């Protein structure tokens, strides 16, 4: 369903008690600039497909149950990314990554 919304600029699904993986199809919303998925119960890893959303400026994945690493491709492709929030204790970030240097509060820049 989300993938059909190719002109969508902001997707705010914060605090909806959503479960499972981050929904597939988000990567088809190619005009997406703000992706807010915080305070849910998403599990799994940060999907590599988010790298297709090259206009993203803000990603908030904090307060979920995500594990793993942020894919290098995500950091390389998201040239406009200004703010990336994730729980750094559960998701590890490579320090060589262009956009992803973990700082206090789980904000990556």
N, C-alpha and C positions, 0 to 999 in steps of 0.2 A: 504493500500500500504506500509506504513512504517513498519508494522509488518512483512512483508516478508523479510525485510533486517536484518536478525538475526545476521549477521557478521559486521554490521555497528558499527564503533568506535566513530565517531563524527557526530552529526546532527546539522547543522548550518542553522537555518531558521530565523535568525535575520533580522529585517528591511524589511519585505516582505508585510506589511499591512495585515497580515492574521487575520481573524475574527472568532468568535465563540469560542467554548471550545478548550482546548488543545486537539489535535487529539488523538482519541482512536487508539489503536494498537501500540503506541510507546513502551508500556511495553513488546512487543514481541521481540524488538531489544535487546536481552539479553547481547550482548557484548558492548553495548553503554557505553562510558566513559565520553563523553562530550555532553551535551544537551543545545543548545543555541536557545532560543525562544524569546529573548528580542526585544523590539521596534516593537511590533505588536499590535493587538487589541483583544487579547484573553480575554474572560470573564469567569466568573464562579470561581471555586475554584481550588486549586492545587490538581490534582488527586491522590488518594491513590495508584492507580496502578503503579505509578512511583517507589514505594517501590520494585517492581519486578526487577528493573534495578540495581541489587546489585553491579555492577561494576562502577557505576557512580562516577566520581570524581569532575565534575563541572556541575552545573545547573544554568542557567541564565534565569530567568523569569521576569526580571525587565522591566519597561516601558510598561506594559500591563494594563488591567483593571480587574485584579484578586481580589477576595474578599474572606474572610473567614479565616480559620486557616490552618497551615501546619499540615497534619495528623501525629499523634504520630508514627504510623507504619513507615512512611517515614523516620523519624529521627532514628528509631531503626534499620532499615534494611540496610541503606546506610552507611556501615562501612568505605568505601574508600572516602567518600565525603569530599573534601577539600574546596570547594567554592560553596556557594548557594546564588545567588542574587535574591532578590524579593523586591518589594516596601513595606517597613514595615508599612507605614501609612495605607495601605489597607488590608494587610494580617497580621494577628496576629500570634505570635509564643509563645508557652508555654515555659517558662524559664527552666522547668525541662527537656526539650528535649535534648538528647545527642549532636546532631549536629547543633542545631538551636538556637543560641544566637544572637539576633539582635544587630548589631553594626552600627556605622555611615555609610552612603552610601548604606544601605540596604543589606550589605553583611552578610550572616549568616555563621557561622563556628561551 
